[in-house]
Amino acid sequence: MTKLIKQIIILTACLVLSLQVYSQQSKSAAATKKNEQVKEANKKAYEKARKKTIKHRKEIQTKETRKRMEEADKRAEAYNKRDDDKWYRDIFKKKKHRR
């Protein structure tokens, strides 16, 4: 009889402890999820403000200056794309023939 009571007490203690651990995990998971949502919202707000600032910088320029800025952006983009190594370029690269 005492052996049975000990087993029941041990079993209930294990169940209670496991429930407490489970509830703590769900709270920490909820906290991390909320933290990620806050980070994402901050990132979106930053990007929105950045785009607005860039648009404003272009709008305050004269027409000729805007045209020069756009040409400079195109040249910079073309120059930077040139150095972009794609993974498939190495596979399909023309091989030099040796004589």
N, C-alpha and C positions, 0 to 999 in steps of 0.2 A: 504494500500500500504506500509506504513512504517512497519507494523507488518510483512509483507511478506519479506521485505528487511532485517529486524532483524533476521528472521528465517534462511534466506539464509546465512547471515554472520556467525551466530552461527554454522550452519551446516558445512560450509567450514572450520571454525576454528577447529572444532572437527576432521574433516578429516585430516587436515594438522598436527595437534598434534599427531594423532594416527599413521600417516605415519612416523613421526620422531621417535616415541617410537619404532615402528617396526624395523626401520633401525638400531637403537642402539642395539636392541636385537640380530639381525643377526650378527652385528659386534662382540658383546661379545661372541656369540656362536662360531663364527669362531676363535676368539682368544683362547677360552678354548679348542677347538678341536686341534688347532696348539700346544698349551701347552701340551696336552696329547700326541700328536705325538712326541714331543721333549723328554718328559719323557720316553716314550717307547723306543725311539732310544738310549737314554742314558743307559737304563736298559739293552738293548741288547748288547751294546758295553761293559758294565761292565761284563756281563756274559761271553762274548767271551774272554775278557782279563783274566778273572779268570780261565777259562778252559785252556787257553794257559799257564798260570803260573803253574797250577797244573801239566799239562803234562810235562812242562820243569823240574819241581822239581823231577818228577819220572825219567825222562830220564838221569839226571846227576848222578843218584845213580848207584852203582854196581849191578850186577845181583842178588846177594844174598840179598842185602838190599831191592831191589824191591820186591823180593819174600816175605820177612818179612813184608814189608809195605802192600802188598796185603792181607796176612793172618790177619794182624791186622785190616785192613779195613773190612774184612769179619766178624771177631769176633765182632767188634763194631756195624756193621749193624745188626747182629743177636741179640745182646744184646739190641739195641735200638728198634728193632721190637717187642721184647717181651713185652715192656711196652706200646705198641700202643694199646689202647682200641678201638676195633671196636664196633659199635652200635649193631650189630647183635649177638655178643658174649653173651650179657646179656640175650637175649631172649632165646637162645638155650643152656644155661648153664645147666649142669646136677645138679639136686637137690639132696641134701643129705637126705637119709631116716632116720627118727627118730624112735627109738625103744621104 
